[in-house]
Amino acid sequence: MATIDLHIHSNYSNDADFSPAHLVSLCLDAGLSHAAIADHNSVKGIDEALSASEGTPLTILPAIEMDCELEGFNLHLLGYGMDYADPIFEEIEADLLQQERANSAKLMHLVHQLGIDFEDDVVMGMSVDGVVTGEMIAEAALMYDSQKKNPLLDPYRTGGDRSDNPFVNFYWDFCSQGKPAYTPMDFPSLARGIEIIKSNGGCPVLSHPGINVKEDVTLLEKIVAEGIMGIEVFSSYHNPEQIRFYQQAATSANLLMTCGSDFHGKTKKSIKIGGIDCEGKEEGIITSLMDQIGKIK
């Protein structure tokens, strides 16, 4: 267990469960010294988290996880320590929310076409702000197929090879970029995301690259060239070989290394707050990150 967790989602992310204040309580229970509530394209939970942490041993870093794209490839970009009062953050959130709402019916239709049945009304009852996610569809589909007749869902049932985090694994397998139920979005460019974070005094960090970048050296070099300042090396999703790969990549490019669980709640049930191994580097990670933020400001 780590003493820091720089990638946690509150219910201001439409695929997460807990309020920012409750997350502060969970972080304290886990013995964390530093945490970041990094919601998807939203900074709305930061003030609540900061307020809840007042007078406690926990330091909350303002953060966000932005969806961006580079040459048509979707990426996640973490921003730390930025001035989150800039209206640009609300503008981005509003734009992407509108797109997600418009895509929700199409997403459900595409999953149905794959031969995966569920009740649309059940999914819409789970929706947040009119947005349906692949994780919601997964939960509804598993509920609907209680007799376990659909073999497409077998990997996500208890004991299946994708059952550790069944809902989000369903999303990655069927609804993410390049998969059959993917619904395209118009995300800001990676360069624009980096510019927004840096211009507001924040530090841009590439999020859990082991999921989508994999060990694509050419793609990683392009990402680094855009101006990221760090890589989330220690992640719930990274195996030991990937950790070594991204440690070497960060060192070679003189980038920060960060550590985050990507905790959401039930959509990623095996992921716990502080449940990543930072190899005892927590103090160095926090010191380097705070120093870098101070230099930007």
C-alpha positions as CSV (number, residue, x, y, z in Angstrom):
1,M,0.0,0.0,0.0
2,A,1.2,3.5,-0.9
3,T,1.0,6.6,1.3
4,I,0.1,8.7,-1.7
5,D,-2.6,8.3,-4.4
6,L,-2.6,10.9,-7.2
7,H,-5.4,9.5,-9.3
8,I,-8.8,9.1,-7.6
9,H,-12.3,9.7,-9.0
10,S,-15.3,11.2,-7.3
11,N,-18.9,11.0,-8.3
12,Y,-18.3,14.1,-10.4
13,S,-17.0,11.5,-12.9
14,N,-20.0,9.7,-14.3
15,D,-18.4,6.3,-13.7
16,A,-17.5,6.7,-10.1
17,D,-19.4,6.3,-6.8
18,F,-18.3,8.5,-3.9
19,S,-18.5,12.2,-3.1
20,P,-15.2,14.1,-2.7
21,A,-15.8,14.4,1.0
22,H,-16.3,10.7,1.4
23,L,-13.1,10.1,-0.6
24,V,-11.2,12.3,1.8
25,S,-12.5,10.0,4.6
26,L,-11.4,6.9,2.7
27,C,-8.0,8.5,2.1
28,L,-7.5,9.2,5.8
29,D,-8.6,5.6,6.7
30,A,-5.9,4.4,4.2
31,G,-3.3,6.5,5.9
32,L,-2.5,8.7,2.9
33,S,-0.5,11.8,3.3
34,H,-1.3,13.2,-0.2
35,A,-4.1,12.5,-2.7
36,A,-5.6,14.0,-5.8
37,I,-9.2,14.0,-6.9
38,A,-8.7,13.8,-10.7
39,D,-12.2,13.7,-12.2
40,H,-12.9,13.1,-15.9
41,N,-12.8,16.5,-17.6
42,S,-14.1,18.2,-14.4
43,V,-12.8,20.2,-11.5
44,K,-16.1,20.5,-9.7
45,G,-15.1,18.2,-6.8
46,I,-11.9,20.0,-5.9
47,D,-13.3,22.6,-3.5
48,E,-15.3,20.0,-1.6
49,A,-12.3,17.8,-1.2
50,L,-10.1,20.7,-0.1
51,S,-12.7,21.7,2.5
52,A,-13.1,18.2,3.8
53,S,-9.4,17.8,4.3
54,E,-8.9,21.0,6.3
55,G,-7.4,20.3,9.7
56,T,-6.5,16.7,8.7
57,P,-3.1,15.2,7.9
58,L,-4.1,14.8,4.3
59,T,-3.0,17.1,1.6
60,I,-5.3,17.4,-1.4
61,L,-3.8,18.4,-4.8
62,P,-6.1,20.1,-7.3
63,A,-6.2,17.8,-10.3
64,I,-8.1,16.8,-13.4
65,E,-8.0,13.9,-15.9
66,M,-8.6,15.2,-19.4
67,D,-9.5,13.3,-22.5
68,C,-7.3,14.3,-25.4
69,E,-6.2,13.0,-28.8
70,L,-3.0,12.9,-30.7
71,E,-3.1,12.1,-34.4
72,G,-6.5,10.4,-33.8
73,F,-5.3,8.3,-30.8
74,N,-7.3,8.9,-27.6
75,L,-5.2,9.6,-24.5
76,H,-5.8,10.6,-20.8
77,L,-3.9,13.6,-19.5
78,L,-3.6,14.3,-15.7
79,G,-3.1,17.9,-14.6
80,Y,-1.9,18.7,-11.1
81,G,-1.8,21.9,-9.1
82,M,-3.4,24.2,-11.8
83,D,-5.6,27.2,-11.1
84,Y,-8.9,25.4,-11.6
85,A,-11.0,28.5,-11.5
86,D,-10.3,29.3,-15.2
87,P,-13.6,29.1,-17.1
88,I,-11.9,26.9,-19.7
89,F,-12.4,23.9,-17.5
90,E,-16.2,24.4,-17.3
91,E,-16.3,25.0,-21.1
92,I,-14.5,21.7,-21.8
93,E,-16.7,19.8,-19.4
94,A,-19.9,21.2,-20.9
95,D,-18.8,20.4,-24.4
96,L,-17.9,16.8,-23.7
97,L,-21.0,16.3,-21.6
98,Q,-23.2,17.3,-24.6
99,Q,-21.3,14.9,-26.8
100,E,-21.6,12.0,-24.4
101,R,-25.4,12.6,-24.0
102,A,-25.7,12.6,-27.8
103,N,-23.7,9.3,-28.0
104,S,-25.6,7.4,-25.3
105,A,-28.4,6.0,-27.4
106,K,-26.0,5.0,-30.2
107,L,-23.7,3.2,-27.6
108,M,-26.6,1.2,-26.4
109,H,-27.7,0.3,-29.9
110,L,-24.2,-0.8,-30.9
111,V,-23.9,-3.1,-27.9
112,H,-27.3,-4.6,-28.6
113,Q,-26.1,-5.3,-32.2
114,L,-23.3,-7.3,-30.8
115,G,-25.8,-9.8,-29.3
116,I,-25.6,-8.5,-25.8
117,D,-29.0,-7.9,-24.3
118,F,-30.0,-5.6,-21.5
119,E,-33.0,-3.4,-20.5
120,D,-32.5,0.1,-21.8
121,D,-34.7,1.5,-19.0
122,V,-32.4,0.0,-16.4
123,V,-29.3,1.5,-18.1
124,M,-31.0,4.9,-18.3
125,G,-31.8,4.6,-14.6
126,M,-28.1,4.3,-13.9
127,S,-27.2,7.2,-16.2
128,V,-25.6,10.4,-14.8
129,D,-26.7,13.7,-16.3
130,G,-28.1,11.7,-19.2
131,V,-24.8,10.0,-20.0
132,V,-24.6,6.2,-20.5
133,T,-21.3,4.5,-20.1
134,G,-20.0,1.1,-21.2
135,E,-19.6,0.2,-17.5
136,M,-23.4,0.8,-16.9
137,I,-24.3,-1.3,-19.8
138,A,-22.0,-4.1,-18.5
139,E,-23.8,-4.0,-15.1
140,A,-27.2,-4.1,-16.7
141,A,-26.3,-6.9,-19.1
142,L,-25.0,-9.1,-16.4
143,M,-28.2,-8.4,-14.4
144,Y,-30.3,-9.2,-17.4
145,D,-28.5,-12.5,-18.2
146,S,-29.0,-13.9,-14.7
147,Q,-29.4,-17.4,-16.2
148,K,-25.9,-17.1,-17.7
149,K,-26.9,-18.0,-21.2
150,N,-24.8,-15.5,-23.1
151,P,-21.2,-16.7,-23.6
152,L,-20.1,-13.2,-24.5
153,L,-20.5,-12.3,-20.8
154,D,-18.7,-15.3,-19.4
155,P,-15.4,-13.5,-19.0
156,Y,-17.0,-10.9,-16.7
157,R,-18.8,-13.3,-14.4
158,T,-17.3,-14.4,-11.1
159,G,-14.3,-16.6,-11.9
160,G,-14.0,-15.3,-15.5
161,D,-10.7,-14.1,-16.8
162,R,-12.0,-10.5,-16.9
163,S,-13.9,-10.6,-13.6
164,D,-11.4,-8.7,-11.5
165,N,-12.9,-5.4,-12.8
166,P,-15.8,-6.7,-14.9
167,F,-17.6,-3.5,-15.7
168,V,-14.6,-1.5,-16.9
169,N,-13.1,-4.5,-18.6
170,F,-16.3,-4.8,-20.6
171,Y,-15.9,-1.1,-21.5
172,W,-12.3,-1.7,-22.7
173,D,-13.2,-4.9,-24.6
174,F,-16.3,-3.6,-26.4
175,C,-16.7,0.2,-26.1
176,S,-13.2,1.8,-26.1
177,Q,-11.5,3.2,-29.2
178,G,-11.0,0.6,-31.9
179,K,-13.7,-1.8,-30.4
180,P,-17.0,-2.6,-32.1
181,A,-19.2,-0.4,-29.9
182,Y,-17.0,2.6,-29.9
183,T,-18.7,6.0,-30.3
184,P,-16.3,8.7,-31.5
185,M,-15.8,11.9,-29.5
186,D,-14.3,15.2,-30.5
187,F,-11.6,15.6,-27.8
188,P,-9.2,18.5,-27.4
189,S,-5.8,17.8,-28.9
190,L,-3.0,16.7,-26.6
191,A,-1.2,19.9,-27.3
192,R,-4.3,21.9,-26.3
193,G,-4.7,19.9,-23.1
194,I,-1.1,20.5,-22.1
195,E,-1.4,24.2,-23.0
196,I,-4.5,24.6,-20.8
197,I,-2.9,22.9,-17.8
198,K,0.5,24.7,-18.1
199,S,-1.1,28.1,-18.7
200,N,-2.9,27.7,-15.4
201,G,0.2,26.8,-13.5
202,G,-0.3,23.1,-13.6
203,C,1.8,20.0,-14.4
204,P,0.6,17.8,-17.2
205,V,1.2,14.0,-16.7
206,L,0.4,11.1,-19.1
207,S,-2.1,8.9,-17.4
208,H,-1.8,5.1,-17.1
209,P,0.0,4.6,-20.5
210,G,0.1,0.9,-20.1
211,I,-3.6,0.7,-20.9
212,N,-3.6,2.4,-24.3
213,V,0.0,3.5,-25.3
214,K,1.3,0.0,-24.3
215,E,5.0,0.0,-25.0
216,D,4.7,1.8,-28.3
217,V,8.0,3.7,-28.4
218,T,7.2,5.8,-31.4
219,L,3.8,6.9,-30.0
220,L,5.4,7.6,-26.6
221,E,8.1,9.8,-28.2
222,K,5.4,11.8,-30.0
223,I,3.5,12.3,-26.7
224,V,6.7,13.4,-24.9
225,A,7.5,15.8,-27.8
226,E,4.1,17.5,-27.2
227,G,5.3,18.7,-23.8
228,I,4.1,16.4,-21.0
229,M,6.1,16.9,-17.8
230,G,5.5,13.4,-16.2
231,I,4.3,9.9,-16.6
232,E,2.1,7.9,-14.3
233,V,4.6,5.1,-13.9
234,F,3.1,3.4,-10.9
235,S,-0.5,2.4,-11.8
236,S,-3.0,-0.3,-10.9
237,Y,-2.9,-1.4,-14.5
238,H,0.8,-1.7,-15.0
239,N,2.6,-5.0,-14.6
240,P,6.2,-5.1,-13.4
241,E,7.6,-5.0,-16.9
242,Q,5.6,-2.0,-17.8
243,I,6.7,-0.2,-14.6
244,R,10.3,-0.8,-15.6
245,F,9.6,0.3,-19.2
246,Y,8.0,3.6,-18.1
247,Q,10.6,4.2,-15.4
248,Q,13.2,4.1,-18.0
249,A,11.2,6.2,-20.4
250,A,10.7,8.9,-17.7
251,T,14.3,8.9,-16.7
252,S,15.5,9.1,-20.3
253,A,13.2,12.0,-21.1
254,N,13.8,13.8,-17.7
255,L,10.2,13.5,-16.8
256,L,8.5,13.2,-13.4
257,M,7.1,9.8,-12.2
258,T,3.8,9.7,-10.5
259,C,1.7,7.1,-8.7
260,G,-2.1,6.6,-8.9
261,S,-4.7,3.9,-8.3
262,D,-7.4,5.3,-10.6
263,F,-9.9,4.4,-7.9
264,H,-13.6,4.7,-8.9
265,G,-15.6,2.3,-6.8
266,K,-17.8,-0.5,-8.1
267,T,-16.8,-0.1,-11.8
268,K,-13.2,-1.0,-10.8
269,K,-13.9,-3.2,-7.7
270,S,-10.4,-4.6,-7.4
271,I,-8.8,-1.2,-7.2
272,K,-8.3,0.3,-3.7
273,I,-7.3,3.8,-2.6
274,G,-3.6,3.7,-2.1
275,G,-3.5,0.2,-3.4
276,I,-0.5,0.6,-5.7
277,D,3.1,0.0,-4.9
278,C,5.2,3.1,-5.4
279,E,8.4,1.1,-4.4
280,G,9.0,3.4,-1.5
281,K,9.3,6.5,-3.7
282,E,6.4,8.4,-2.3
283,E,8.4,11.2,-0.8
284,G,10.5,11.7,-3.9
285,I,7.4,11.7,-6.1
286,I,5.6,14.3,-4.1
287,T,8.7,16.5,-3.6
288,S,9.5,16.5,-7.4
289,L,5.8,17.2,-8.3
290,M,5.4,20.1,-5.9
291,D,8.8,21.5,-7.0
292,Q,7.7,21.4,-10.6
293,I,4.4,23.0,-9.9
294,G,6.2,25.7,-8.0
295,K,8.5,26.4,-11.0
296,I,5.5,26.6,-13.4
297,K,3.7,29.1,-11.2
